[in-house]
């Protein structure tokens, strides 16, 4: 697959404000430089913009300076896509690997990415802006019009104490469980992935005590945390999400 946005109407970019037909919009400096300095676009050229609110729009460059590009919003190309109500609750892991998880969560259609701090979590500080930037880049390249909601890290205890009564919690247990596809069902759901060292016995007991939780296995092989996250989301999407 190419790393370039798939477009016959110019580059595709995320804009963090609501778009609408007829609006004139001055793009941020970095995007302006990309369009005018890197892509060499000029007045009259078109770009595609999406905002994670209203969908995707076609825009025409009305002014193209080296550091400032202004566009006029035209027709709406598509509304914001609907995504399944799936959360990915994952313990933070090393930089690079957690960036990859954020990127793939966006590509696979996760509604919310929720970092969970466990007793064996090594990484306790996350650059949420960097993770969001990786999700935006993935969305730009993969024709997404929706981004996962990014939540501040929360401890496992706090997460479980406030768990919604109507949301299934699919607990990926390194000690095994039932096949994920056998328990995945449409509706509100979440997938819980532990840190590199796994959950400790007390945490595992606390999770399994939650009525909404079901322990699942991910096959006969040991998976790293980032691989487990992608595998679990893929299995859920195929069994209960919008891949059916």
DAMO-V551216 format. One record per residue. N is the residue number from 0. RES is the residue in one letter. PSI is psi as a letter, one per 30 degrees, with the letter a starting at -180 (* if undefined). D_CENTER is the distance of its C-alpha to the mean C-alpha in Angstrom with 2 decimals. Layout:
N RES PSI D_CENTER
N RES PSI D_CENTER
This chain:
0 X k 19.33
1 X k 19.86
2 X f 17.67
3 X k 19.03
4 X k 17.55
5 X j 19.34
6 X k 21.67
7 X g 25.33
8 X g 25.15
9 X a 24.05
10 X l 20.89
11 X k 17.63
12 X l 16.15
13 X k 13.89
14 X k 16.23
15 X h 15.50
16 X l 18.27
17 X k 19.40
18 X l 21.03
19 X k 24.16
20 X k 26.93
21 X f 29.70
22 X k 27.93
23 X k 28.69
24 X k 25.96
25 X k 26.39
26 X l 23.39
27 X l 22.45
28 X e 24.53
29 X e 22.02
30 X e 21.12
31 X e 24.84
32 X e 25.82
33 X e 23.46
34 X e 24.93
35 X e 28.53
36 X e 28.94
37 X e 26.81
38 X f 26.67
39 X h 30.13
40 X l 29.48
41 X l 32.16
42 X k 33.13
43 X f 32.91
44 X l 29.97
45 X l 26.89
46 X l 23.16
47 X k 20.24
48 X k 18.16
49 X l 15.26
50 X g 14.46
51 X g 11.70
52 X d 14.94
53 X f 17.58
54 X b 16.21
55 X k 17.52
56 X k 20.96
57 X k 23.56
58 X k 25.11
59 X k 28.28
60 X k 29.07
61 X f 32.08
62 X k 32.61
63 X i 31.47
64 X l 32.59
65 X e 31.69
66 X f 29.72
67 X k 29.10
68 X k 27.95
69 X k 28.43
70 X l 27.23
71 X k 28.40
72 X k 25.96
73 X b 27.38
74 X k 26.42
75 X k 23.22
76 X e 21.84
77 X k 19.40
78 X l 18.15
79 X k 14.60
80 X l 13.41
81 X k 13.48
82 X l 10.85
83 X l 12.14
84 X i 12.33
85 X k 10.53
86 X k 9.50
87 X j 8.79
88 X j 11.54
89 X k 12.14
90 X k 15.00
91 X k 14.49
92 X a 15.98
93 X l 17.52
94 X k 16.23
95 X e 15.25
96 X e 14.14
97 X e 11.57
98 X e 10.41
99 X e 10.25
100 X e 8.31
101 X e 5.43
102 X e 6.14
103 X e 6.71
104 X e 4.02
105 X e 2.92
106 X e 6.66
107 X f 7.56
108 X h 6.67
109 X k 5.45
110 X e 6.79
111 X k 6.64
112 X k 6.22
113 X j 9.95
114 X k 11.99
115 X k 15.38
116 X k 18.60
117 X l 21.14
118 X f 24.70
119 X g 24.02
120 X k 20.94
121 X e 22.12
122 X j 19.49
123 X g 19.79
124 X k 18.60
125 X k 15.23
126 X j 14.79
127 X e 11.93
128 X e 12.78
129 X e 12.45
130 X e 8.99
131 X e 8.01
132 X e 10.33
133 X e 8.77
134 X e 5.52
135 X e 8.43
136 X e 10.53
137 X e 8.56
138 X e 8.48
139 X e 12.10
140 X f 13.18
141 X g 11.86
142 X g 13.20
143 X k 10.15
144 X g 11.38
145 X k 8.61
146 X k 5.61
147 X k 3.89
148 X k 7.03
149 X k 7.70
150 X l 10.96
151 X k 13.91
152 X k 14.99
153 X k 17.40
154 X l 20.15
155 X e 20.32
156 X e 23.53
157 X e 22.24
158 X e 19.27
159 X e 21.80
160 X e 24.41
161 X g 22.38
162 X k 20.70
163 X k 20.90
164 X f 23.79
165 X g 22.21
166 X k 18.96
167 X k 19.33
168 X j 18.29
169 X j 18.02
170 X j 19.25
171 X j 18.98
172 X k 22.40
173 X f 23.66
174 X f 27.11
175 X l 26.28
176 X a 26.11
177 X l 26.16
178 X k 24.16
179 X e 20.70
180 X f 21.45
181 X f 24.59
182 X f 23.00
183 X k 19.78
184 X k 20.53
185 X l 19.05
186 X a 18.18
187 X k 16.49
188 X l 15.26
189 X k 13.46
190 X k 13.44
191 X k 15.00
192 X k 15.14
193 X a 17.85
194 X a 18.73
195 X e 20.74
196 X g 23.90
197 X l 22.74
198 X k 23.58
199 X l 27.18
200 X e 29.62
201 X e 29.64
202 X e 25.87
203 X e 25.95
204 X e 28.84
205 X e 27.18
206 X e 24.06
207 X f 26.34
208 X f 28.48
209 X k 25.82
210 X e 26.92
211 X f 23.47
212 X k 22.59
213 X k 23.29
214 X k 23.43
215 X l 22.34
216 X l 23.01
217 X h 21.18
218 X a 24.33
219 X f 27.27
220 X l 25.64
221 X k 24.27
222 X k 20.64
223 X l 19.10
224 X e 16.33
225 X e 13.60
226 X e 15.24
227 X e 15.59
228 X e 11.94
229 X e 11.32
230 X e 14.71
231 X e 14.30
232 X e 11.22
233 X e 13.18
234 X e 16.32
235 X e 15.14
236 X e 13.86
237 X e 17.22
238 X e 19.28
239 X f 18.00
240 X b 15.07
241 X g 15.29
242 X f 16.42
243 X * 19.81
